[in-house]
Amino acid sequence: MSDIDVVFIAPDPSAGHGLRSARRTIVFAPGEPVPRVGECVILGFDAEASRWLVHDVAHIFEHDAHGIAIKLALPAEG
């Protein structure tokens, strides 16, 4: 089995409350654990790394490829 592209999608902090999103793809090896809903990840999008909350996870199967899209949200302060 080949590596899996995991696309992290987060609200773009530079866009204010707009509809733009930031995306970052990281390649995971088969069997490597993928973040689950409710877990926190530390990830940077063209800036300093921030703490994000995993909001949703979707597995995408196209042709013979497997990818994963992970939607992130900023965790509540406190």
N, C-alpha and C positions, 0 to 999 in steps of 0.2 A: 504494500500500500504506500502511496506517495504522501508527501507532506501536505498539511492542510492549511490553506490561507484563512486566517482569522481576521476579519475586518472589525475594528472597534469604531463605533460611530458615537460622537458626543456633540452636545450643543457647542457651537463656536463661541467662545467667550468674547472674541473681538467683535461679534455681530450683535451684541446686546441681546435683546429678546427677539431677534429676527428668526427666520426659518432656516438660516444656513447651519450646516453642521460640519464638524471636523472629522476627518477619517484617517485612520492609520492601520496598515496591514502588517501583521506579524505572522511569520510562518511557524506553525506548531508541528512537531513530529507526531506520528501516530502513537497513541497511548499517553501522550503528554496531557495532563489535566487542563481542561478549559474552564475559565471562571464561570460560576453559576449565578443565577438570579439571587440577589441579596448580598452577594460577596462584594468586597471592595478591591479595586485594583489601583495601582499607582502608574500613571502613564502620562507622557508628554505629547502634546500636539504643537509642534513648531514653537514651543515655549518651555518654561520650567514645568517639570512634572507635577501633576496634581493628583489628589485622591478622588476616585470616581466610584459610584455605586453601580453595579450591574443591574440594569432595569429589565432587559429582555435578551434572550438568546434564541437565534434561529439557525437551524441547520439547512443548508442549501445544497441540493443535489441537481446538477445539470450534466447531461451526457454521462460521462464516467468520472466526473470530478465531484469532490465534496468540499464545501466551504462552510464557514460559520460567520454569521453577523452578530455582533454583540452591541446592543444599544446601551449607552451609559448616561448617567445623570449625576450631577454634583451631589454629594451627600449633604444632609442638613448639618449645619454647624451646631456644636454643643454635644 
